[in-house]
Amino acid sequence: MKNYRISVLAAGIALAMSTGSIQALEFSDTYFFGDSLTDSGAFKGNPDARGDGKFTTSPARVWAEHLADFFDRDARANNPENPGNTDDSGTNYAQGGAQVSTPFGVGQTPSPQNATPISQQVDYYLQGHKGADRNALYSIWGGANDVFFNMGLVGVGLPPGEAALNMGGSAQELLGLANALSDAGARYILVPNLPDIGATPAMLLDAVQRAGAGNPAAGDALVAAATVLAMGGADPATVQANALAAAEAVLGMPAGSLTPVYQQNVALGSGLSGVFNAALLAGINGSSANIISLDIHTLFGEAMANPGSLGLINVTGTACTTPLSLQCTADTLVDPRAPGLFFFADPVHPTAIAHQIIADYAVSVVTAPALVANLPEVVLGQVRSNQQRVQSQLSMGFGDGWSFFANGAMGGQDLQAGQAWDVSADDASLLVGAAWRMNPYWVFGGALEGAYSDVDFARGMGGFEANSALLSGFADYRRDSYFANAILSVGLNSNLDDIERVIALGNTTRSEQGSSSADAWAIKVLAGTTLFETGGLQAGPFVSVNYQKVDVDGYRERGMRSTSMNFASQDRDSLLLEGGVFANYHLGGGSLHGALSYEGELNDDGRSVTAGLNSLSGSHFKLYDIEGSDYYWKLDLGYSRNMSKGVALGINYSLRNGENDNDHQFINLGINVDF
C-alpha cells in the first residue's frame, strides 16, 4: 500500500496531514491458565528448574508473555505454592505438567508432577476477584498432559477407546472452565486447541526407550536417535526413518524393528489429541461464551510440512540436550542458534522462536476484527466527502437555466475509532454533475462521483482499497437572508478490494487476502441565515442533520490455513447534528468562504464485528464496543471567482477533527459552467 500525505495551504495557514498512531484495540489486562505451554515461570527457583524456570530454550519469553506485551500488559507467573519466586499479583496462573482437572501432574521432575490442575487455577483466580473483568483478555490452554497421561494408561492396559472417552471428557471440562469465566463476566476468552501430539519428537524417542528397556545400550540408542533428529533434513519422514535405523543399530535390533512401535505411538498420540480437538470445537460452537479459537493443530502442521515458510530449519529434533526444557539453559543447546531455528526445545515443548510464532498467530486472530472494522468507516468517509463537495459547488452559485459542474479532490483520513484498529487512508475523487435553476430561489441537480481510498492499517498490518461510485441528488433554496439545502447520496457500487492482513509469524510474514462490497446511502439537510452584513461581509449561523448508513457484506479470506479467517457482515449507522457559523467576503471579482462548526454523533451505540477461522468450521467470536468519535470540529475554507461570463472556479479546503486526533481532510477544485 502507498503511504503518502499531502499538505495544503488555506487562508495562509499550512495544515499538514497527520500520521498514523499506535493501535486502538485495548484490553484492560491479560490472564492465562494452562500447562507448560503457557507457564511463564511457576516453578522458578525449584531445584529441578534452571534459568528462568520456563519450559523452553531459556532465557526466553513464552507466547503468553509476548501476547501480553503486545497489548502493553504482562504475564508474570502466579503460583501460590511458590510465593518467593512468583508474584501473587501476577496474571499467569499456568503450571507445567497441569492436566485439565486431574490432580496428578505429568512430567519427568518433581515440579511438573506437583502441578495444580487448570480447574484449580481458574478457581483460585475467581476466588481472589469479584467476578471476571469484562474488558480483559483471558486464555485457557490445556489438554496436552491429559493426552500423555492417557497414553500412559493405555501402556498399562487401558483400552484406547476408554482413553478417547477420557479425552472427550477433558475437552468438556476445559470448555466448562471457559463458560465459568464467561458466567463471571469475561467477554474475551482465548482457547487454543492441541497440536498433533503424534507429530512431536517424543513419539519416536519414547519408542526407542520402550523397545530398548533392559538393553544396556538403551541410553546410547537414545543419543543416536536424538542426534539424527537434531541434524534434521529436508524431509522429516526420512529424518525420522534414519533416526530409528540409528537406534536399531546401537540396540542390535533388526532393521525396521522400531517402526511398528513408533507408528503405534504416533497413531495413539494423534488420535487422542484429535478426539480432544473435535470435542472442544463442538463444545465451543455450542457455547454462549465469546470464545476466540486458535487452531494450533493446523499451525503446527504447517510448520511440520514446510518449516522454511516459518523461518525454521529443524522440526524433528530438540534444541536442548537436557531431557526436559525446564532444565535447559544457553549452556545446554545443541547449537547457540537453535532457539531461533528449531521448533522443539525438548521432545514436546516449543523453542523461543516457536513461542514467538504462537504469540504472533494469536495476535493476528485477536486483532483481525479490529482491522476489518474499518471497512465501513472508510466508505462512510467517502460519503461525507461527497456531501461536502456538492455543498462546495452550491456555495459557488449557479446561473439561470442549466449548469454543468465538476470537482476533483485529494485528501486523507486518519481513523481511530474505539477498539477498531487505527488506519490512515489516502483519498482521491472526481465528481461531475448538472444543476437546473427553476427560479431565482430554487436549484435542483444531481452528480456522479468516483471515489478511491488507499488504506493502510497501523503497524504495517495490511490494508485495503475502497472504490465507490456515488450518485447524489440535491435541492437548494436561497431567498433574502435565508438558505437551505438537502443532499441525498446513494452508493451505486462500493468495492472493497485487496483486503490484506499482513501477519508476522516469528521471523517471517504471511498475507491473508479477501474482498467485499458495501451499500451506502445518506441524507443531509442544512439550513442557515445571514444575521450580520456589512460592506462585502456576510455572516451567520447554520445547522445541519446528517444520517448515513453503510452495510458491508461478510467475506472469507482465501484458503484454509491456520491464519485464514472469515468475517460477518457489518452495519454502520451515523446520525450527526451540526451547528456552526459561516462567513462570506466578496473581494473584487471573487468571494472568500469560511465556516467553523461543531458536529455531535447522536447514534453513539457501540457495534461489534464477528470473525472466525476458516480451518475450524463454525468457530466465531465478536469484538465489541467499536465506536467512532462522539464529536468533531469542522473547518471549511474556500475561494471562488467568476472567470468569465457563466464560468466560475473554486478551491475549497475541509478539515474534520474528532476525539483522539481522528481526522479527515481534503482539498478540492471545482468548476461551474452555465449554459
URCOR-V165457 format. One record per residue. N is the residue number from 0. RES is the residue in three letters. PSI is psi in whole degrees, -180 to 180 (none if undefined). OMEGA is omega in whole degrees, -180 to 180 (999 if undefined). NEAR is the number of other ideal C-beta (glycine too) atoms within 8 Angstrom. Layout:
N;RES;PSI;OMEGA;NEAR, N;RES;PSI;OMEGA;NEAR
//
This chain:
0;MET;145;175;8, 1;LYS;153;180;6, 2;ASN;76;-179;7, 3;TYR;164;-180;5, 4;ARG;154;176;9, 5;ILE;156;173;9, 6;SER;142;-179;8, 7;VAL;155;179;9, 8;LEU;117;-179;6, 9;ALA;124;179;9, 10;ALA;35;176;6, 11;GLY;5;-179;4, 12;ILE;124;179;6, 13;ALA;127;180;6, 14;LEU;115;-177;9, 15;ALA;146;177;6, 16;MET;139;180;10, 17;SER;156;180;6, 18;THR;167;-179;7, 19;GLY;157;-179;8, 20;SER;-167;178;8, 21;ILE;168;-175;6, 22;GLN;154;180;9, 23;ALA;-23;-178;13, 24;LEU;125;-176;12, 25;GLU;147;169;8, 26;PHE;142;-178;11, 27;SER;-29;178;6, 28;ASP;172;176;9, 29;THR;134;-179;16, 30;TYR;140;-175;13, 31;PHE;138;176;16, 32;PHE;138;-180;16, 33;GLY;-150;-175;14, 34;ASP;-151;-175;17, 35;SER;-21;178;16, 36;LEU;-19;-177;13, 37;THR;-20;-176;15, 38;ASP;125;180;17, 39;SER;22;175;15, 40;GLY;34;-178;12, 41;ALA;-28;-177;16, 42;PHE;16;-180;16, 43;LYS;136;180;13, 44;GLY;-15;177;8, 45;ASN;151;-177;11, 46;PRO;-31;-178;3, 47;ASP;5;180;9, 48;ALA;119;179;13, 49;ARG;170;177;8, 50;GLY;-131;-177;9, 51;ASP;12;173;8, 52;GLY;33;-180;15, 53;LYS;155;-178;14, 54;PHE;66;-180;13, 55;THR;-170;-179;15, 56;THR;79;-177;14, 57;SER;148;-1;13, 58;PRO;135;-179;6, 59;ALA;167;174;12, 60;ARG;141;176;9, 61;VAL;170;-173;15, 62;TRP;-36;-179;13, 63;ALA;-38;179;15, 64;GLU;-40;177;13, 65;HIS;-46;-178;13, 66;LEU;-46;179;15, 67;ALA;-41;-179;13, 68;ASP;-36;179;10, 69;PHE;-36;-180;8, 70;PHE;23;177;11, 71;ASP;37;175;5, 72;ARG;-172;177;10, 73;ASP;173;-179;9, 74;ALA;56;180;15, 75;ARG;140;-178;12, 76;ALA;140;179;15, 77;ASN;97;179;13, 78;ASN;107;-178;13, 79;PRO;-23;180;7, 80;GLU;-3;180;6, 81;ASN;58;-172;12, 82;PRO;-27;-177;8, 83;GLY;-23;-175;5, 84;ASN;-4;176;10, 85;THR;173;-171;14, 86;ASP;123;-180;7, 87;ASP;-8;173;7, 88;SER;5;178;6, 89;GLY;159;-176;12, 90;THR;5;177;14, 91;ASN;107;-176;16, 92;TYR;1;-175;15, 93;ALA;146;179;20, 94;GLN;129;179;16, 95;GLY;136;-180;16, 96;GLY;-8;-174;15, 97;ALA;135;167;17, 98;GLN;175;-178;18, 99;VAL;-50;-179;14, 100;SER;-20;179;9, 101;THR;129;-173;8, 102;PRO;-12;180;7, 103;PHE;119;179;7, 104;GLY;164;-178;14, 105;VAL;125;178;11, 106;GLY;174;-177;13, 107;GLN;-8;-177;5, 108;THR;165;-177;11, 109;PRO;-36;-177;7, 110;SER;-55;180;14, 111;PRO;-33;-177;17, 112;GLN;-13;176;11, 113;ASN;18;-175;8, 114;ALA;141;175;17, 115;THR;128;179;10, 116;PRO;155;-178;12, 117;ILE;-36;179;17, 118;SER;-40;179;10, 119;GLN;-31;176;9, 120;GLN;-44;179;15, 121;VAL;-42;178;14, 122;ASP;-43;-180;8, 123;TYR;-42;178;11, 124;TYR;-49;-176;11, 125;LEU;-35;179;12, 126;GLN;-27;-179;6, 127;GLY;0;-179;5, 128;HIS;153;177;8, 129;LYS;79;-176;2, 130;GLY;177;179;7, 131;ALA;156;-180;12, 132;ASP;117;-176;11, 133;ARG;-18;-178;7, 134;ASN;9;179;7, 135;ALA;163;176;13, 136;LEU;124;-180;12, 137;TYR;151;176;14, 138;SER;133;174;16, 139;ILE;115;180;15, 140;TRP;116;-180;14, 141;GLY;178;178;15, 142;GLY;-24;-178;16, 143;ALA;-43;180;14, 144;ASN;-27;173;15, 145;ASP;-35;176;15, 146;VAL;-50;-179;15, 147;PHE;-38;-180;11, 148;PHE;-45;-179;12, 149;ASN;-30;172;13, 150;MET;-38;176;13, 151;GLY;-39;178;8, 152;LEU;-39;176;11, 153;VAL;-36;179;12, 154;GLY;-22;179;6, 155;VAL;17;170;6, 156;GLY;-7;179;5, 157;LEU;130;177;9, 158;PRO;138;180;6, 159;PRO;-33;179;9, 160;GLY;-38;178;6, 161;GLU;-36;176;8, 162;ALA;-40;178;15, 163;ALA;-41;176;11, 164;LEU;-39;178;8, 165;ASN;-40;-179;11, 166;MET;-37;175;17, 167;GLY;-39;177;11, 168;GLY;-39;178;8, 169;SER;-39;179;15, 170;ALA;-42;179;15, 171;GLN;-37;178;10, 172;GLU;-40;178;11, 173;LEU;-42;177;15, 174;LEU;-38;178;13, 175;GLY;-34;178;8, 176;LEU;-39;176;14, 177;ALA;-41;178;15, 178;ASN;-36;178;11, 179;ALA;-40;176;10, 180;LEU;-40;178;15, 181;SER;-44;179;15, 182;ASP;-28;179;6, 183;ALA;-6;176;9, 184;GLY;-7;-179;9, 185;ALA;137;180;13, 186;ARG;-17;-178;9, 187;TYR;108;-175;12, 188;ILE;113;-179;15, 189;LEU;126;-180;14, 190;VAL;97;175;16, 191;PRO;150;172;12, 192;ASN;-175;-175;14, 193;LEU;146;168;13, 194;PRO;170;176;11, 195;ASP;101;-179;14, 196;ILE;-31;179;16, 197;GLY;-16;-178;13, 198;ALA;1;-178;12, 199;THR;154;176;12, 200;PRO;-22;-179;13, 201;ALA;-32;-177;10, 202;MET;-41;-180;14, 203;LEU;-46;-178;14, 204;LEU;-34;176;13, 205;ASP;-39;178;10, 206;ALA;-42;178;14, 207;VAL;-44;-178;16, 208;GLN;-44;-178;10, 209;ARG;-43;-179;8, 210;ALA;-28;-178;12, 211;GLY;7;-179;13, 212;ALA;128;-179;7, 213;GLY;-14;179;4, 214;ASN;127;-178;9, 215;PRO;-17;-180;3, 216;ALA;10;-176;10, 217;ALA;-43;-180;13, 218;GLY;-42;178;6, 219;ASP;-33;178;8, 220;ALA;-40;177;16, 221;LEU;-43;179;13, 222;VAL;-42;-179;8, 223;ALA;-45;180;13, 224;ALA;-44;-179;15, 225;ALA;-35;180;13, 226;THR;-44;179;9, 227;VAL;-42;180;12, 228;LEU;-40;-178;16, 229;ALA;-28;177;12, 230;MET;-29;175;8, 231;GLY;-167;-179;10, 232;GLY;172;-176;9, 233;ALA;-31;-177;3, 234;ASP;107;-178;6, 235;PRO;-37;-179;9, 236;ALA;-40;178;6, 237;THR;-41;179;9, 238;VAL;-45;180;15, 239;GLN;-41;178;12, 240;ALA;-41;178;9, 241;ASN;-36;178;10, 242;ALA;-42;177;15, 243;LEU;-41;-180;15, 244;ALA;-40;179;9, 245;ALA;-41;179;13, 246;ALA;-40;179;16, 247;GLU;-39;180;14, 248;ALA;-42;180;8, 249;VAL;-39;-179;10, 250;LEU;-11;-178;13, 251;GLY;29;-179;6, 252;MET;153;177;8, 253;PRO;149;179;5, 254;ALA;135;180;6, 255;GLY;-1;-177;6, 256;SER;-35;-176;10, 257;LEU;-16;-175;13, 258;THR;-47;180;9, 259;PRO;-36;179;7, 260;VAL;-44;178;11, 261;TYR;-46;180;13, 262;GLN;-35;177;8, 263;GLN;-43;177;9, 264;ASN;-45;-179;14, 265;VAL;-46;-178;11, 266;ALA;-43;-179;9, 267;LEU;-46;180;13, 268;GLY;-44;179;17, 269;SER;-41;-178;12, 270;GLY;-46;-178;11, 271;LEU;-41;178;15, 272;SER;-34;177;18, 273;GLY;-41;177;9, 274;VAL;-44;179;12, 275;PHE;-48;-177;17, 276;ASN;-41;-180;12, 277;ALA;-43;179;8, 278;ALA;-37;180;12, 279;LEU;-46;-179;14, 280;LEU;-43;179;14, 281;ALA;-42;179;8, 282;GLY;-40;179;11, 283;ILE;-43;-179;13, 284;ASN;-23;179;8, 285;GLY;2;-177;5, 286;SER;150;175;11, 287;SER;-8;178;4, 288;ALA;151;178;10, 289;ASN;88;-173;9, 290;ILE;127;178;11, 291;ILE;106;-179;11, 292;SER;145;170;15, 293;LEU;129;-179;13, 294;ASP;74;179;12, 295;ILE;-32;179;13, 296;HIS;-48;180;12, 297;THR;-38;179;11, 298;LEU;-47;179;15, 299;PHE;-37;178;11, 300;GLY;-37;177;10, 301;GLU;-38;178;12, 302;ALA;-41;180;15, 303;MET;-41;-175;10, 304;ALA;-33;-176;5, 305;ASN;76;-177;7, 306;PRO;-39;-176;11, 307;GLY;-27;-180;7, 308;SER;-19;178;9, 309;LEU;15;177;12, 310;GLY;21;-178;10, 311;LEU;156;175;13, 312;ILE;-13;-177;7, 313;ASN;121;177;13, 314;VAL;13;-179;11, 315;THR;-32;-175;12, 316;GLY;-172;-178;15, 317;THR;141;-180;14, 318;ALA;-25;-177;15, 319;CYS;147;175;14, 320;THR;-8;178;7, 321;THR;151;180;9, 322;PRO;-30;-178;6, 323;LEU;135;-176;12, 324;SER;-13;175;14, 325;LEU;-23;-179;17, 326;GLN;10;-176;13, 327;CYS;135;175;18, 328;THR;-180;179;9, 329;ALA;-22;-179;7, 330;ASP;-6;-177;4, 331;THR;41;179;9, 332;LEU;147;176;13, 333;VAL;-23;178;10, 334;ASP;138;-179;7, 335;PRO;-24;-179;5, 336;ARG;-6;-173;6, 337;ALA;-38;-179;14, 338;PRO;-23;-180;14, 339;GLY;1;-176;8, 340;LEU;-25;178;11, 341;PHE;151;177;19, 342;PHE;-35;-176;11, 343;PHE;132;174;16, 344;ALA;-48;174;17, 345;ASP;-170;-175;13, 346;PRO;-15;-179;11, 347;VAL;-17;-172;10, 348;HIS;147;-178;11, 349;PRO;154;173;11, 350;THR;-178;178;16, 351;ALA;-45;-178;12, 352;ILE;-34;178;15, 353;ALA;-39;176;14, 354;HIS;-38;177;15, 355;GLN;-40;179;12, 356;ILE;-44;179;13, 357;ILE;-44;-180;13, 358;ALA;-45;179;14, 359;ASP;-39;178;13, 360;TYR;-46;179;15, 361;ALA;-42;178;13, 362;VAL;-43;-178;11, 363;SER;-38;-179;12, 364;VAL;-46;-177;14, 365;VAL;-39;-176;11, 366;THR;-14;-174;12, 367;ALA;-49;-180;12, 368;PRO;-26;177;13, 369;ALA;-31;177;15, 370;LEU;-53;-174;13, 371;VAL;-11;175;12, 372;ALA;-17;-179;16, 373;ASN;-8;-179;14, 374;LEU;-53;179;15, 375;PRO;-27;-179;14, 376;GLU;-41;-179;14, 377;VAL;-42;178;16, 378;VAL;-38;177;17, 379;LEU;-41;177;13, 380;GLY;-37;177;14, 381;GLN;-39;179;17, 382;VAL;-44;178;16, 383;ARG;-42;180;13, 384;SER;-39;177;16, 385;ASN;-45;178;15, 386;GLN;-43;-177;14, 387;GLN;-36;180;12, 388;ARG;-38;176;15, 389;VAL;-42;179;15, 390;GLN;-33;177;11, 391;SER;-41;179;14, 392;GLN;-37;178;15, 393;LEU;-38;-178;11, 394;SER;-22;178;11, 395;MET;-23;178;12, 396;GLY;152;179;8, 397;PHE;150;177;11, 398;GLY;-167;179;8, 399;ASP;153;176;4, 400;GLY;-138;-175;8, 401;TRP;146;176;8, 402;SER;146;173;15, 403;PHE;144;177;10, 404;PHE;157;178;16, 405;ALA;152;-177;10, 406;ASN;128;176;15, 407;GLY;144;-174;10, 408;ALA;153;171;15, 409;MET;148;-180;10, 410;GLY;-154;-178;14, 411;GLY;161;178;13, 412;GLN;141;167;13, 413;ASP;110;-174;17, 414;LEU;129;-180;14, 415;GLN;54;178;11, 416;ALA;145;-179;14, 417;GLY;129;-180;9, 418;GLN;-17;172;14, 419;ALA;153;180;15, 420;TRP;143;179;14, 421;ASP;138;178;14, 422;VAL;159;171;16, 423;SER;142;-177;14, 424;ALA;138;172;15, 425;ASP;123;-172;12, 426;ASP;149;172;17, 427;ALA;147;-179;8, 428;SER;159;174;16, 429;LEU;128;-177;10, 430;LEU;136;174;15, 431;VAL;147;-178;10, 432;GLY;-180;179;14, 433;ALA;149;179;10, 434;ALA;150;179;13, 435;TRP;121;178;10, 436;ARG;115;-178;12, 437;MET;-38;180;6, 438;ASN;-177;-177;5, 439;PRO;-16;-173;4, 440;TYR;-32;-171;6, 441;TRP;137;172;9, 442;VAL;134;177;12, 443;PHE;152;180;10, 444;GLY;-178;179;12, 445;GLY;163;-179;9, 446;ALA;153;175;14, 447;LEU;131;-176;11, 448;GLU;139;168;15, 449;GLY;122;-177;11, 450;ALA;140;-179;15, 451;TYR;135;176;11, 452;SER;129;176;13, 453;ASP;113;-167;11, 454;VAL;135;176;14, 455;ASP;131;172;14, 456;PHE;147;178;15, 457;ALA;156;178;13, 458;ARG;27;174;6, 459;GLY;32;-176;7, 460;MET;21;175;11, 461;GLY;-153;-180;13, 462;GLY;-165;179;11, 463;PHE;173;176;12, 464;GLU;138;178;11, 465;ALA;121;178;18, 466;ASN;120;-176;11, 467;SER;142;169;16, 468;ALA;119;-174;12, 469;LEU;128;177;16, 470;LEU;129;-178;12, 471;SER;142;170;16, 472;GLY;144;-176;9, 473;PHE;157;173;14, 474;ALA;135;-177;9, 475;ASP;133;-179;11, 476;TYR;131;178;11, 477;ARG;126;179;6, 478;ARG;125;-178;7, 479;ASP;-122;-177;3, 480;SER;4;-175;7, 481;TYR;149;175;11, 482;PHE;154;177;10, 483;ALA;151;174;10, 484;ASN;159;177;12, 485;ALA;138;-178;10, 486;ILE;123;175;13, 487;LEU;122;-179;10, 488;SER;134;180;16, 489;VAL;131;177;9, 490;GLY;111;177;16, 491;LEU;-34;-179;6, 492;ASN;127;175;8, 493;SER;109;179;15, 494;ASN;131;177;9, 495;LEU;97;-171;14, 496;ASP;159;175;9, 497;ASP;43;175;8, 498;ILE;112;-172;15, 499;GLU;131;170;11, 500;ARG;118;176;16, 501;VAL;118;-171;11, 502;ILE;121;173;13, 503;ALA;131;176;9, 504;LEU;93;-176;12, 505;GLY;-122;-179;12, 506;ASN;7;-178;5, 507;THR;174;174;9, 508;THR;158;180;7, 509;ARG;148;-179;10, 510;SER;133;173;9, 511;GLU;135;-172;14, 512;GLN;155;177;10, 513;GLY;-175;178;10, 514;SER;158;-179;10, 515;SER;-175;176;12, 516;SER;165;-176;10, 517;ALA;152;170;16, 518;ASP;138;-177;8, 519;ALA;147;169;18, 520;TRP;157;-178;11, 521;ALA;154;173;14, 522;ILE;131;-180;10, 523;LYS;132;178;12, 524;VAL;128;-177;10, 525;LEU;142;177;12, 526;ALA;147;179;10, 527;GLY;176;-180;12, 528;THR;150;176;10, 529;THR;117;180;10, 530;LEU;-17;-177;7, 531;PHE;128;-180;8, 532;GLU;126;177;7, 533;THR;132;-178;4, 534;GLY;-124;179;3, 535;GLY;9;-176;5, 536;LEU;133;173;11, 537;GLN;139;-179;9, 538;ALA;158;179;11, 539;GLY;-179;-178;12, 540;PRO;163;172;10, 541;PHE;158;177;14, 542;VAL;156;175;11, 543;SER;154;172;11, 544;VAL;132;-173;10, 545;ASN;115;176;15, 546;TYR;130;-178;11, 547;GLN;144;-180;14, 548;LYS;131;177;11, 549;VAL;129;176;15, 550;ASP;121;180;12, 551;VAL;132;179;15, 552;ASP;148;172;8, 553;GLY;159;-179;10, 554;TYR;162;177;10, 555;ARG;136;171;10, 556;GLU;157;-175;13, 557;ARG;141;172;7, 558;GLY;178;-176;7, 559;MET;29;178;6, 560;ARG;166;-180;11, 561;SER;-29;-176;11, 562;THR;-8;-178;13, 563;SER;135;-173;14, 564;MET;168;175;14, 565;ASN;154;-174;12, 566;PHE;137;180;15, 567;ALA;169;178;9, 568;SER;157;-180;7, 569;GLN;139;175;14, 570;ASP;126;-180;10, 571;ARG;120;178;12, 572;ASP;143;178;8, 573;SER;133;175;12, 574;LEU;110;-173;11, 575;LEU;135;173;14, 576;LEU;124;-174;11, 577;GLU;142;174;14, 578;GLY;139;-179;8, 579;GLY;-169;179;12, 580;VAL;151;179;10, 581;PHE;162;174;12, 582;ALA;137;174;11, 583;ASN;136;179;11, 584;TYR;120;-179;9, 585;HIS;121;-175;8, 586;LEU;104;-178;7, 587;GLY;-125;180;4, 588;GLY;8;-178;4, 589;GLY;-179;-178;10, 590;SER;132;174;10, 591;LEU;136;179;11, 592;HIS;143;176;14, 593;GLY;148;178;11, 594;ALA;141;176;12, 595;LEU;127;-175;9, 596;SER;164;176;11, 597;TYR;131;-176;10, 598;GLU;125;-180;12, 599;GLY;140;178;10, 600;GLU;117;-180;13, 601;LEU;-26;179;7, 602;ASN;79;-172;7, 603;ASP;18;177;8, 604;ASP;132;179;4, 605;GLY;147;178;10, 606;ARG;174;180;9, 607;SER;161;175;9, 608;VAL;133;-179;14, 609;THR;135;-179;10, 610;ALA;159;178;15, 611;GLY;170;179;12, 612;LEU;133;178;13, 613;ASN;-35;-175;12, 614;SER;-13;178;9, 615;LEU;93;-175;11, 616;SER;129;178;4, 617;GLY;-11;-179;7, 618;SER;141;177;11, 619;HIS;153;175;8, 620;PHE;166;-177;13, 621;LYS;145;166;10, 622;LEU;122;-174;13, 623;TYR;173;169;8, 624;ASP;38;175;8, 625;ILE;115;-174;14, 626;GLU;142;171;10, 627;GLY;-178;179;11, 628;SER;146;177;10, 629;ASP;-23;-177;9, 630;TYR;162;178;10, 631;TYR;144;166;13, 632;TRP;137;-177;11, 633;LYS;138;176;15, 634;LEU;128;177;9, 635;ASP;129;179;13, 636;LEU;138;-179;11, 637;GLY;164;176;13, 638;TYR;132;177;11, 639;SER;155;-177;15, 640;ARG;139;174;10, 641;ASN;113;-177;9, 642;MET;-32;176;6, 643;SER;-180;-179;5, 644;LYS;121;178;4, 645;GLY;5;179;7, 646;VAL;122;179;11, 647;ALA;140;175;11, 648;LEU;149;179;10, 649;GLY;152;174;16, 650;ILE;139;-175;11, 651;ASN;141;175;15, 652;TYR;136;-179;14, 653;SER;134;177;16, 654;LEU;130;177;11, 655;ARG;115;-175;12, 656;ASN;128;-179;9, 657;GLY;-158;-179;12, 658;GLU;152;175;7, 659;ASN;36;179;7, 660;ASP;28;174;8, 661;ASN;112;-175;14, 662;ASP;161;179;11, 663;HIS;124;180;14, 664;GLN;151;-180;13, 665;PHE;162;175;13, 666;ILE;136;-179;14, 667;ASN;151;177;15, 668;LEU;135;-178;10, 669;GLY;158;177;17, 670;ILE;137;173;11, 671;ASN;131;178;15, 672;VAL;121;179;9, 673;ASP;143;178;11, 674;PHE;none;999;7
//
